[in-house]
Amino acid sequence: MTSIQYQWRVTKYNPNDRDKDGYYPLKEEWTCPSEIGKVINEKEFTLEEYLQMENAYVDAVMTFLEESGIHSLRILKLSEQTITEEEKESFLYDSGFEDLGFQEDKLMNKEEISLICRMVLRNFLYCELYLKDKFFVHFGWDYYMYIGSNVHCSEALKKVSKSGLFVEKMKSPYYVTEDEIIREMVWNKIGEDSVVGEETVKGIDLDEFRKIFHLSSEHLVIGSFKIEKEHLDFFQKYVRHKIDLKKYEYSFWSYT
């Protein structure tokens, strides 16, 4: 895995308002679209204000993509949320979300990337976006966003900074290299959530994982994957635990 050279934190937060520890002790800020309609700093936070800022975030992603010469990204670490009928009636819900067909490792074009960014920013799902060894977009808590590219993107830096966002050179806290990743098989009793056992999985070429989980050659093999019956023979060769599907449910976890 080649390191992505240039990384930035892109947010609506002015670094001049931070204390020495990076916090905002004196200034109240909205951090989530669920706060629309609330009074913040003696002023109602409106939908119009929210959408203006959301557009700036999405435009920032597209601007960095453009200068990097990249036209598509893959979905990584997908975590879909259950969307209720009430949420679908929300002014933040876009019916276009339903047409995206979310799937781990799926290659998304620019139009789809724009919609995905909005869906993540609105807390309808979580994922990272990436192109192996070339580009990434990470979303953090409290409306933090991180972008990485192997292109310096000097024009994008200027354009995004003029949009009202603040771009700071900073390594993404969600960016990992291969030597930082731990891979384990974990199991829980059927019908229960609590993990009752785990075992580190070593000595397996990443392409082997990609093959059994039907991932592209670009996938970083990071995230969580359900171990199915057809995977048993493969994993049993590498773990001491005797796999028992009648008693346990198994997953493969790859994390830092």
Backbone as a ProteinNet text record, in pm:
[ID]
protein_1_A
[PRIMARY]
MTSIQYQWRVTKYNPNDRDKDGYYPLKEEWTCPSEIGKVINEKEFTLEEYLQMENAYVDAVMTFLEESGIHSLRILKLSEQTITEEEKESFLYDSGFEDLGFQEDKLMNKEEISLICRMVLRNFLYCELYLKDKFFVHFGWDYYMYIGSNVHCSEALKKVSKSGLFVEKMKSPYYVTEDEIIREMVWNKIGEDSVVGEETVKGIDLDEFRKIFHLSSEHLVIGSFKIEKEHLDFFQKYVRHKIDLKKYEYSFWSYT
[TERTIARY]
84.3	0	88.3	75.8	153.7	89.2	172.2	119.5	67.4	-47.2	-101.9	-36	33.3	127.6	63	-42.1	-101.3	-236	-250.1	-373.4	-414.2	-544.6	-595.8	-720.1	-737.1	-863.5	-942.7	-1064.9	-1149.3	-1276	-1294	-1408.4	-1459.2	-1570.4	-1627.9	-1571.9	-1481.7	-1433.7	-1306.1	-1311.4	-1195.8	-1089.8	-970.1	-866.5	-826.9	-853.2	-819	-906.5	-1019.9	-1110.5	-1082.7	-982	-949.1	-856.8	-864.7	-766.7	-643.1	-547.8	-422	-440.3	-553.5	-581.6	-670.1	-704.3	-783.6	-933.4	-979	-1122.3	-1176.6	-1309.6	-1378	-1443.1	-1368.6	-1424.5	-1520	-1508.8	-1585.2	-1695.4	-1685.9	-1780.7	-1866.4	-1997.1	-2089.4	-2108	-2100.2	-2114.2	-2213.3	-2289.5	-2370.4	-2277.2	-2306.8	-2219.8	-2294.3	-2426.8	-2507.1	-2633.8	-2680.1	-2802.1	-2926.4	-2921.6	-3036.9	-3061.1	-2966.4	-2979.4	-3052.4	-3090.6	-3165.9	-3292.5	-3315.2	-3430.9	-3398.3	-3281.7	-3241.1	-3178.3	-3176.8	-3114.3	-2969.4	-2877.6	-2734.6	-2674	-2603.7	-2549.8	-2660.2	-2774	-2888	-2950.4	-2930.3	-2985.1	-3032.4	-3149.6	-3200.6	-3114.9	-3077.4	-3001	-3100.2	-3094.9	-3196.3	-3151.4	-3250	-3221.5	-3136.8	-3166.4	-3090.2	-2942.6	-2916.3	-2777.6	-2709.7	-2783.9	-2725.2	-2689.1	-2782.6	-2759.2	-2645.2	-2631.9	-2521.4	-2387.3	-2378.5	-2254.2	-2233.5	-2339.9	-2328.4	-2279.8	-2333.9	-2290.1	-2141.5	-2093.6	-1951.3	-1865.4	-1909.4	-1835.5	-1832.8	-1948.8	-1956.1	-1875.2	-1886.2	-1808.1	-1658.6	-1618.7	-1477	-1427.7	-1505.4	-1468.3	-1453.9	-1551.5	-1549.5	-1433.5	-1398.9	-1288.6	-1155.1	-1134.4	-1010.8	-1005.2	-1118.9	-1124.1	-1081.7	-1136.2	-1109.1	-960.2	-898.5	-756.5	-668.6	-718	-642.5	-657.2	-746.4	-766.7	-838.2	-925.9	-995.4	-1144.8	-1203	-1342.2	-1433.5	-1376.6	-1458.1	-1385.8	-1463.7	-1409.8	-1486	-1423.3	-1488.1	-1538.8	-1642.1	-1697.2	-1615.8	-1578.8	-1500.8	-1565.3	-1565.9	-1616.9	-1761.6	-1842.2	-1982.8	-2059.1	-2133.1	-2220.1	-2353.2	-2450.6	-2581	-2666.9	-2741.5	-2833.1	-2975.1	-3055.5	-3196	-3268	-3328	-3397.1	-3546.7	-3605.7	-3747.7	-3832.6	-3960.8	-4052.7	-4062.7	-4055.6	-4059.7	-3939.2	-3821.6	-3700.6	-3707.3	-3774.4	-3788.7	-3877.2	-3958.1	-4042.4	-3968.9	-3849.1	-3771.1	-3728.6	-3715.8	-3669.2	-3523.5	-3453.2	-3314.1	-3301.3	-3410.1	-3401.9	-3422	-3329.1	-3332.6	-3369.1	-3475	-3518.2	-3410.6	-3317	-3207.1	-3118.2	-3122.9	-3044	-3081.5	-3209.8	-3259.8	-3207.6	-3159	-3114.9	-2965.9	-2894.7	-2749.1	-2702.2	-2778.2	-2737.8	-2607.3	-2608.4	-2486.3	-2433.5	-2304.1	-2238.9	-2090.7	-2036.8	-1893.9	-1812.6	-1716.8	-1621.6	-1679.5	-1804.5	-1865.8	-1799.1	-1775.8	-1715.4	-1824.5	-1807.2	-1909.1	-1856.3	-1941.2	-1901	-1920.3	-1886	-1887.7	-2027.1	-2127.6	-2263.9	-2304	-2268	-2299.6	-2218.7	-2094.4	-2009.4	-2072.7	-2124.3	-2189.1	-2305.6	-2388.8	-2502.9	-2458.9	-2356.2	-2306.4	-2255.4	-2179	-2127.9	-2242.5	-2347.4	-2462.4	-2528.2	-2537.8	-2604	-2523.7	-2391.3	-2306.4	-2315.9	-2306.8	-2314.5	-2448.4	-2553.4	-2686.3	-2713.9	-2611.9	-2619.7	-2716.3	-2734.4	-2816.1	-2733.7	-2602.9	-2513.9	-2373.5	-2281.1	-2139.9	-2058.5	-1961.3	-1861.1	-1743.9	-1634.6	-1524.1	-1523.8	-1460.8	-1446.9	-1298.6	-1257.8	-1114.7	-1087.1	-967.1	-908.5	-768.9	-740.7	-621.4	-495	-423.5	-294	-301.2	-424.2	-435.1	-520	-629.1	-723.1	-814.3	-857.5	-959.2	-1041.6	-1159.9	-1242.9	-1287	-1257.4	-1299.1	-1391.9	-1493.2	-1586.1	-1574.2	-1557.9	-1546.9	-1669.2	-1663.1	-1770.7	-1775.9	-1890.1	-1905.4	-1872.8	-1905.6	-1890.7	-1744.6	-1659.2	-1519.1	-1503.7	-1419.2	-1393.2	-1243.4	-1193.5	-1052.2	-1040	-949.5	-927	-778.7	-749.4	-611.1	-593.2	-478.2	-449.7	-299.2	-258.7	-117.3	-82.8	-179.4	-158	-168.1	-81.2	-79	-207.5	-275	-405.6	-400.4	-302.2	-285.9	-405.6	-464.8	-580.9	-703.5	-719.1	-831.2	-819.7	-699.3	-677.8	-725.6	-693.7	-734.8	-886.4	-943	-1086.4	-1169.4	-1132.7	-1209.9	-1196.6	-1078.9	-1058.7	-1144.9	-1168.6	-1251.8	-1400.6	-1436.1	-1577.6	-1631.2	-1542.9	-1584.6	-1540.8	-1478.6	-1424.4	-1278.8	-1230	-1091.5	-1018.6	-909.9	-832.3	-699.6	-676	-553.7	-476.7	-348.3	-265	-259.1	-310	-319	-345.3	-277.2	-302.7	-438.6	-515.4	-645.5	-628.1	-701.8	-694.4	-752	-819.2	-878.9	-791.9	-679.8	-591.2	-497.9	-489.8	-404.5	-317.4	-204.8	-117.6	-126.9	-82.6	-99.9	-37.9	76.9	143.6	72.2	-29.3	-106.8	-232	-264.8	-392	-382.5	-481.3	-495.1	-612.8	-593.6	-702	-733.7	-862.8	-905.7	-1033.1	-1048.3	-1177.4	-1241	-1365.5	-1435.3	-1565.9	-1615.8	-1741.2	-1826.7	-1955.7	-2054.8	-2156.4	-2224.8	-2328.8	-2441.4	-2499.1	-2605.5	-2719.2	-2757.6	-2866.4	-2825.3	-2696.2	-2645.8	-2540.9	-2524.6	-2432.3	-2293.1	-2282.2	-2154.4	-2053	-1933.9	-1825.4	-1776.3	-1766	-1720.2	-1582.2	-1532.4	-1400.4	-1342	-1210.7	-1141.7	-1005.5	-957.8	-827.1	-765.4	-642	-571.7	-546.6	-566.6	-545.2	-422	-319.4	-193.1	-150.9	-57.4	6.5	-76.2	-174.8	-260	-239.1	-213.2	-197.2	-329.7	-321.8	-443.5	-530	-467.4	-545.6	-632.8	-591.4	-674.2	-802	-788	-906.7	-998.3	-938.3	-1017.9	-1095.9	-1032.9	-1096.9	-1218.1	-1202.6	-1313.9	-1428.2	-1396.5	-1502.2	-1548.4	-1499.3	-1540.5	-1514.3	-1393.1	-1352.5	-1260.7	-1254.4	-1166.9	-1020.9	-931.6	-788.2	-747.2	-835	-805	-847.8	-934.1	-986.5	-874	-877.9	-772	-787.1	-892	-922.9	-923.9	-1008.1	-1028.5	-1178.2	-1224	-1366.6	-1412.7	-1540.3	-1598.3	-1671	-1648.3	-1707.5	-1763.4	-1883.7	-1944.4	-1880.8	-1845.7	-1789.6	-1904.6	-1919.4	-2027.5	-1977.5	-2069.7	-2037.2	-1929.2	-1936.2	-1838.7	-1698.1	-1684.7	-1553.5	-1485.1	-1555.6	-1506.7	-1373.7	-1363.4	-1240.3	-1121.3	-1144	-1036.1	-986.5	-1076.6	-1035.2	-987.1	-1044.9	-1005.2	-857.5	-799.6	-657.4	-567.3	-621.5	-536.9	-568.7	-668.1	-702.2	-704.6	-676.5	-678.9	-821.3	-904.2	-1043.6	-1115.5	-1191.4	-1270.8	-1401.5	-1415.9	-1533.2	-1658.7	-1763	-1887.8	-2005.6	-2058.2	-2167.3	-2300.7	-2309.9	-2432.9	-2443.2	-2330	-2325.1	-2292.6	-2209	-2159.1	-2183	-2183.4	-2178.1	-2039	-1981.4	-1842.5	-1831	-1734.3	-1702.6	-1551.6	-1510.2	-1369.4	-1356.2	-1276.9	-1258.3	-1118	-1111	-982.6	-983.3	-897.4	-907.2	-770.8	-764.3	-639.7	-657
-118.9	0	124.7	206.8	328.6	439.4	515.7	624	737.1	793	908.4	1033.1	1105.7	1208	1330.4	1382.2	1507.7	1480.4	1530	1507.5	1637	1662	1785.7	1760.6	1843.4	1849.8	1965.5	1937.7	2038.3	2054.1	2170.2	2190.9	2334.7	2358	2492	2565.6	2502.6	2557	2639.2	2764.4	2853.5	2812.4	2775.6	2732.4	2841.1	2967	3075.8	3075.3	3004.7	2999	2880.1	2801.6	2684.3	2724	2647.1	2665.7	2582.5	2577.8	2508.6	2358.5	2305.5	2162.4	2132.5	2238	2218.3	2224.5	2263.3	2269.2	2411.7	2422.7	2550.9	2585.6	2642.5	2665.5	2784.4	2879	3002.3	3017.1	2946.4	2964.5	2840.7	2858.2	2747.3	2726.9	2603.1	2570.3	2455.5	2456.7	2338.8	2231.5	2108.1	1997.3	1888	1905.6	1799.1	1859.6	1808.4	1863.4	1846.7	1757.3	1740.3	1865.1	1957.4	2080.4	2190.6	2163	2262.6	2300.5	2430.8	2480.1	2520	2479.4	2515.8	2655.3	2716.3	2847.3	2826.7	2876.5	2864	3003.1	3043.5	3179.7	3284.2	3260.3	3352.3	3369.9	3271.4	3279.8	3141.8	3137.6	3008.8	2955	2828.9	2761	2709.2	2762.6	2733.8	2626.5	2569.7	2471.9	2535.5	2658.5	2727.4	2737.8	2772.9	2782.1	2646.1	2543.1	2409.4	2368.8	2384.1	2340.4	2418.1	2544	2623.4	2563.4	2522.7	2463.8	2324.1	2245.6	2112.1	2120.2	2213.8	2231.4	2263.4	2343.5	2378	2254.1	2165.2	2041.6	1953	1934.5	1848	1907.8	2038.4	2104.5	2089.4	2089.8	2071.8	1935.5	1831.7	1697.2	1694	1750	1746.5	1828.3	1937.8	2022.3	1950.4	1883.2	1806.2	1688	1624.1	1514.7	1562.5	1676.9	1730.7	1757.3	1824.9	1857.1	1733.2	1631.3	1506	1419.2	1459.4	1382.4	1250.9	1247.5	1124	1138.3	1034.2	1040.2	942.4	856.3	759.7	718.7	677.1	630.2	505.8	425.7	305.8	329	254.4	258.9	167	217.5	139.9	150.9	39.8	37.3	85.8	34	74	29.6	122	91.9	161.5	85.8	143.6	152.9	261	280.7	242.8	200	175	308.9	333.7	460.2	437.8	505.4	488.1	562.8	527.9	597.6	745.2	772	911.2	989.1	925.7	991.7	1014.5	923.6	940.5	1060	1102.7	1219.9	1348.4	1335.1	1450.4	1535.1	1665.2	1754.7	1727.3	1647.9	1614.4	1487.4	1413.6	1287.3	1313.1	1263.6	1278.3	1143.3	1139.3	1011.6	950.1	1032.7	981.1	885.4	893.1	801.9	656.6	635.6	499.1	431.7	510.5	456.1	425	454.3	440	295	209.4	69.4	51.8	85.8	82.1	-59.3	-72.6	-201.7	-178.3	-250.9	-241.4	-262.7	-173.1	-183.7	-138.6	-95.5	-53.5	72.7	76.6	192.3	293.8	417.2	520.7	635.2	685.9	798.6	930	1041.2	1169.3	1207.6	1183.9	1217.5	1135.8	1008.8	922.4	962	1001.7	1046.3	1166.3	1259.1	1377.2	1338.5	1245.6	1200.9	1126.6	1043.1	968.4	1064.3	1165.9	1263.6	1329.1	1364.7	1426.9	1329.8	1204.6	1106.1	1081.6	1082	1065.6	1189.8	1306.5	1430.4	1445.2	1384.9	1391.4	1272.7	1190.1	1077.5	967.3	947.5	836.6	710	724.2	608.6	654.7	556.5	591.4	508.8	570.9	499.6	593.6	537.2	615.1	598.2	690.4	682.8	684.1	602.7	594.5	543.3	572.2	508.9	468.4	342.2	286.3	363.5	405.2	472.2	608	661.5	786.4	893.2	852.1	953.3	892.8	975.9	930.3	1047.9	1016.5	1110.2	1038	1097.4	1041.7	1141.1	1090.9	1174.7	1140.4	1243.3	1221.1	1273.2	1268.5	1323.1	1474.7	1531.9	1676.8	1752.8	1692	1757.9	1785.5	1692.2	1697.6	1614	1660.1	1587	1591.9	1482.9	1472.6	1426.2	1489.3	1455.6	1427.2	1323.6	1289.6	1269.4	1311.8	1297.5	1288.3	1227.5	1227.1	1343.6	1432.5	1557.6	1671	1769.6	1877	1958.4	1970.2	2037.3	2183.5	2257.8	2396.8	2483.5	2458.9	2537.9	2503	2375.4	2333.7	2396	2402.1	2462.7	2607.5	2680.8	2820.9	2832.6	2752.7	2761.7	2724.4	2615.6	2570.3	2668.8	2725.1	2823.3	2947.4	2983.4	3099.5	3071	2943.1	2905.2	2921.5	2953.7	2966.3	2850.5	2749.5	2637.6	2664.1	2590.9	2604	2474	2486.5	2370.3	2372	2267.5	2258.8	2133.1	2147.2	2032	1942.6	1822	1733.1	1590.1	1495.7	1355	1314.9	1245.6	1198.5	1097.1	1112.2	1013.1	878.2	874.4	749.7	682.8	745.9	691	588.2	471.4	365.8	307.3	253.8	180.6	32.6	-50.7	-195.1	-247.3	-193.7	-245.9	-207.3	-120.6	-82.3	-167.9	-248.5	-319.9	-453.3	-480.4	-608.7	-682.4	-811.4	-890.2	-1008.3	-1023.8	-1127.9	-1195.9	-1319.5	-1386	-1374.9	-1328.7	-1315.3	-1393.6	-1435.5	-1511.1	-1479.6	-1495.1	-1476.1	-1589.1	-1613.8	-1716.1	-1672.2	-1767.5	-1738	-1662.3	-1550.2	-1470.3	-1371.5	-1369.5	-1276	-1185.2	-1066.5	-968.8	-972.4	-1013.8	-1006.3	-1104.5	-1053	-1137.3	-1227.3	-1356.2	-1451	-1507.8	-1480.8	-1531.3	-1457.2	-1454.9	-1388.7	-1453.4	-1452.8	-1510.3	-1435.6	-1392.8	-1321	-1412.9	-1358.2	-1433.4	-1376.2	-1459.4	-1413.8	-1503.5	-1449.1	-1530	-1554	-1468.4	-1484.3	-1365.9	-1393.5	-1288	-1213.1	-1080.6	-1000.5	-1041.1	-1085.7	-1127.4	-1248.9	-1329.7	-1443.2	-1394.7	-1294.3	-1235.4	-1174.2	-1102	-1037.5	-1141.2	-1253.9	-1358.3	-1417.2	-1451.1	-1518.7	-1423.5	-1293.7	-1196.9	-1121	-1162.3	-1104.5	-954.1	-916.6	-776.8	-749.1	-624.7	-586.7	-588.8	-583.1	-581.5	-452.8	-352.1	-224.6	-220.5	-311.1	-303.9	-322.6	-245	-246	-359.6	-438	-547.5	-493.3	-394.8	-337.1	-318.8	-345.1	-339.7	-469	-498.1	-618	-698.3	-830.1	-917.5	-1042	-1079.8	-1199.2	-1323.9	-1418.1	-1545.4	-1643	-1686.7	-1777	-1921.5	-2012.6	-2155.5	-2186.1	-2119.2	-2146.9	-2097.2	-2019.2	-1968.4	-2057.5	-2155.6	-2230.7	-2299.5	-2372.2	-2446.3	-2352.3	-2236.8	-2139.3	-2092.8	-2047.8	-1992.2	-2099.7	-2218.2	-2322.1	-2356.9	-2336.9	-2365.3	-2269.9	-2154.6	-2050.8	-2020.2	-2089.4	-2063.4	-2193.4	-2181.8	-2298.9	-2333.2	-2230	-2250.5	-2342.5	-2437.4	-2526.7	-2457.1	-2421.5	-2347.5	-2434.4	-2378.5	-2452.4	-2361.1	-2372.4	-2286.2	-2318.2	-2432.2	-2465.7	-2390.8	-2342.7	-2277	-2127.7	-2091.6	-1954.6	-1890	-1756.8	-1675.3	-1614.1	-1607.9	-1565.7	-1444	-1360.9	-1245.1	-1230.9	-1166.9	-1133.6	-983.5	-942.8	-801.1	-759.6	-646.2	-589.4	-443.6	-408.9	-277.2	-233.8	-113.7	-65	-51.4
0	0	0	-102.7	-113.8	-31.6	39.5	121.9	34.4	70.4	-0.2	56.6	-28.7	14.8	77.8	17.4	63.7	130.9	252.8	327.7	398.3	399.9	458.4	543.8	643.7	716.4	656.8	614.9	550.1	634.4	694.8	783.8	775.2	842.2	854.7	975.7	1047.7	1174.4	1156.2	1196.8	1186.9	1289.3	1244.6	1339.4	1438.4	1406.2	1498	1623	1615.8	1730.6	1822.3	1788.5	1870.5	1986	2094.8	2201.2	2168.3	2259.3	2231.5	2212.3	2258.9	2243.8	2122.8	2047.6	1927.4	1947	2066.5	2094.6	2079	2080.8	2069.5	2203.1	2298.7	2432.1	2440.7	2347.8	2360	2256.2	2146.6	2037.1	2017.8	2022	1999.7	1849.9	1804.3	1662.4	1645.9	1537.7	1506.4	1452.4	1482.3	1442.1	1367	1350.7	1291.4	1230.1	1115.5	1055.6	1142.2	1239.6	1329.1	1413.8	1414.8	1492.6	1416.2	1291.7	1214.7	1291.9	1305.5	1380	1522.2	1570.7	1706	1706.4	1823.3	1839.4	1881.3	1799.7	1825.5	1816.9	1922.1	1930.1	1908.7	1974.6	1974.6	1836.4	1748.9	1613.7	1570.6	1506.1	1459.5	1345.2	1357.9	1254	1150.4	1028.9	928	829.4	760.8	655.4	546.1	511.3	407.1	444.8	571.2	617.5	610.7	653	649.5	507.3	414.2	276.6	211.7	247	194.4	236.8	363.2	411.9	354.6	347.6	289.7	145.3	68.8	-69.5	-76.9	17.8	19.2	42.8	131.6	158	33.6	-27.8	-145.7	-260.4	-279.2	-384.2	-359.4	-232.4	-199.5	-246	-219.3	-264	-415.4	-485.9	-631.3	-687.5	-621.1	-666.5	-652.3	-539.7	-521.5	-617.8	-641	-738.3	-876.1	-916.2	-1049.7	-1069.1	-973.1	-989.1	-978.3	-910.3	-898.7	-1023.4	-1114.3	-1236.1	-1213.3	-1113.4	-1075.7	-1104.8	-1161.1	-1204.7	-1130.9	-1048.2	-974.2	-846.5	-747	-619.5	-576.7	-492	-439.4	-297.1	-260.5	-125.2	-34.9	82.1	178.7	316.1	391.1	528.4	535.4	446.6	439.2	563.5	620.3	733.8	708.9	662.4	631.2	757.1	766	877.4	833	927.6	897.6	886.1	771.1	747	762.8	858.3	886.8	783.7	778.8	689	727.2	856.8	902.6	851.3	853.9	804.5	654	583.7	439	404.2	499.6	478.8	516.3	570.2	613.3	493.5	516	410	373.6	454.3	423.7	340.5	328.5	254.8	106.2	26.5	-119	-179.3	-259.2	-317.6	-406.2	-451.6	-532.5	-456.2	-322.3	-240.1	-268.1	-296	-311.6	-438.2	-531.7	-660	-664.6	-557	-561.2	-553.4	-486.5	-477	-401.2	-273.6	-193.4	-178.3	-194.9	-179.1	-151.9	-56.5	-26.9	-153.9	-176.5	-287.7	-421.6	-422.9	-549.2	-601.8	-732.1	-797.2	-829.5	-781.3	-796.2	-882.1	-972.1	-1055.2	-979.6	-1044.3	-974.3	-924.1	-1004.8	-962.9	-840.8	-841.3	-727.6	-604.7	-626.1	-515.3	-445.4	-523.1	-466.6	-376.2	-422.4	-342.4	-217	-230.6	-114.9	-8.2	-50.3	46.1	122.4	51.9	119.1	216.6	176.6	262	389.8	377.8	496	584.6	525.1	602	673.7	617.2	678.8	771.4	791.7	886.5	844.7	714.8	667.6	645.8	636	627.3	659.4	672	687	588.6	528.5	450.1	426.2	379.6	327.7	176.4	107	-37.9	-71.6	-167.8	-195.5	-336.4	-382.3	-499.3	-455.6	-458.6	-397	-434.1	-330.6	-342.5	-411.8	-433.3	-508	-439.4	-374.6	-324.9	-218.8	-123.3	-27.7	22.7	72.3	147.7	273.9	389.4	517.8	587.1	652.8	728.9	876.7	960.4	1103.8	1177.1	1309.9	1392.2	1377.9	1411.5	1423.5	1295.4	1182.3	1052.8	1016.7	1052.5	1009.4	882.6	792.2	668.7	637.9	584.7	549.9	405.6	332.2	192.1	172.7	95.4	64.7	-84.2	-136.5	-279.1	-298.5	-407.3	-443.6	-534.8	-556.2	-628.3	-527.1	-537.6	-438.6	-436.6	-550.3	-558.9	-514.1	-563.4	-521	-559	-676.3	-717.5	-633.7	-602.8	-518	-379.6	-327.7	-196.2	-195.2	-300.8	-309.3	-322.5	-411.8	-439.6	-317.8	-251.4	-135.6	-19.9	-2.8	104.4	82.9	-43	-73.9	-54.4	-43.8	-31.6	110.1	203	342.4	429.7	368.2	444.8	479.5	577.8	620.9	589.8	516.3	473.7	548.1	627.5	706.8	668.5	647	616.5	739.9	727.5	843.5	797.9	859.3	828.4	884.5	804.7	851.4	963.5	1073.4	1181.7	1140.6	1026.1	977.1	870.3	837.4	734.8	798.1	738.1	792.7	682.5	723.3	632.5	666.8	577.2	592.8	721.9	762.3	882	1011.7	1003.6	1122.1	1140	1042.1	1041.5	1115.3	1199.3	1269	1206.2	1178.9	1119.3	1210.2	1242.5	1335.4	1286.2	1327.4	1318	1455.7	1461.6	1589.8	1581.9	1697.3	1696.2	1817.7	1798.2	1903.9	1895.5	2006.4	2004.7	1911.5	1842.5	1747	1816.1	1757	1811.9	1918.2	1954.4	2054.6	1991.4	2049.3	1991.6	2052.5	2177.5	2248	2190.2	2161.1	2111.5	2223.9	2197.2	2299	2266.6	2146.4	2111.2	1993.3	1987.7	1877.2	1858.4	1737	1707.4	1589.6	1607.8	1502.2	1383.3	1265.4	1141.5	1073	1055.7	997.8	882.2	804.7	701.5	577.5	553	436	342.4	217.8	118.2	101.4	88.2	77.1	-41.4	-147.7	-264.5	-233.9	-137.1	-96.5	-28.7	58.1	120.8	14.8	-78.2	-183.5	-263.6	-285.7	-366	-294.1	-166.8	-98.5	-65.4	-48.6	-18.8	-143.6	-259.2	-388.2	-393.5	-356.4	-357.1	-475.4	-515.8	-626	-581.4	-677.7	-647.7	-577.5	-577.1	-512.5	-366	-325.1	-188.4	-87	20.4	121	221.7	208.8	302	444.9	464.7	596.9	616.7	738.9	766.3	830.7	818.8	878.6	771.5	772	671.1	739.2	701.4	758.5	698.4	783.6	738.2	716	592.5	554.7	549.8	528.1	524	421	305.9	200.2	232.4	340.3	380.2	483.8	537.2	652.9	627.6	518.8	491.6	480.9	421	406.7	542.8	630.6	759.2	856.5	849.4	944	931.3	814.4	793.2	870.5	910.3	969.1	1115.4	1174.4	1314.6	1393.9	1524.5	1613.2	1655.6	1668.7	1709.7	1611.6	1665.2	1581.5	1545.3	1419.6	1374.6	1384.4	1445.6	1466.7	1433.5	1312.1	1267.8	1334.6	1400.1	1470.5	1603.1	1649.6	1780.1	1770.3	1670.8	1663.6	1527	1529.2	1407.6	1401.1	1281.4	1266	1174.5	1207.5	1123.5	1113	1006.6	987.2	1005.6	1104	1133.1	1093.9	1027.1	987.2	1031	1127.8	1190.4	1242.5	1300.8	1360.1	1511.1
[MASK]
++++++++++++++++++++++++++++++++++++++++++++++++++++++++++++++++++++++++++++++++++++++++++++++++++++++++++++++++++++++++++++++++++++++++++++++++++++++++++++++++++++++++++++++++++++++++++++++++++++++++++++++++++++++++++++++++++++++++++++++++++++++++++++++++

